Amino acid sequence: MGKISKKELKRKLSSIQYHVTQESGTEPAFDNEFWGHKEEGIYVDIVSGKPLFSSRDKFDSGCGWPSFTKPIKDSEVNEIRDISHGLNRVEVRSEGADSHLGHVFNDGPKPAGLRYCINSAALEFISKDEMEERGYCEYLYLFLE
């Protein structure tokens, strides 16, 4: 898949989705689509559709954004030092589309201790029941007991 033009992205995405993914914005805490979402499935990059996170790795961190302990595949996310706003953080971006997703912190649950704090606006949710028909059947293994 080639890089989608800014013009096409502005047509495809809502204004908050564009702001978050293309301008490294942040949506409001506790006022976003997935922070309290509990359905089983996967969260994919809103721009490319690539799988990023599983509901099995989602937890309530109390921060107001969806939080995950790890990505489905490390190779699908890039972690970049971010010193903007006078902070020293690690930004998380999607590999293929280079979408800004959020940040990763070292205050998550054990064993890894990571908290991927991700903007809902950067994600699309695919429920476990829809995964096969939407072309994500290779990820159903995530939900086997």
JOGIFEN-V492346 format. One record per pair of residues at least 24 apart in sequence whose ideal C-beta (glycine too) atoms are under 6 Angstrom apart, sorted by the first residue. I is the first residue (numbers start at 1). J is the second residue. If there is no record, write none. Layout:
i->I j->J
i->I j->J
//
This chain:
i->16 j->121
i->17 j->46
i->17 j->121
i->20 j->119
i->20 j->121
i->20 j->122
i->21 j->47
i->21 j->99
i->21 j->100
i->21 j->122
i->24 j->100
i->27 j->119
i->27 j->121
i->29 j->64
i->30 j->64
i->32 j->120
i->33 j->120
i->34 j->66
i->34 j->120
i->35 j->64
i->35 j->65
i->35 j->66
i->39 j->127
i->40 j->128
i->41 j->125
i->41 j->126
i->41 j->127
i->41 j->128
i->42 j->126
i->42 j->139
i->43 j->123
i->43 j->125
i->44 j->124
i->45 j->94
i->45 j->97
i->45 j->99
i->46 j->122
i->46 j->123
i->46 j->124
i->47 j->97
i->47 j->99
i->48 j->96
i->48 j->97
i->50 j->76
i->50 j->96
i->51 j->139
i->52 j->76
i->54 j->142
i->56 j->142
i->61 j->115
i->63 j->117
i->65 j->117
i->66 j->118
i->66 j->120
i->67 j->115
i->67 j->117
i->68 j->116
i->69 j->108
//
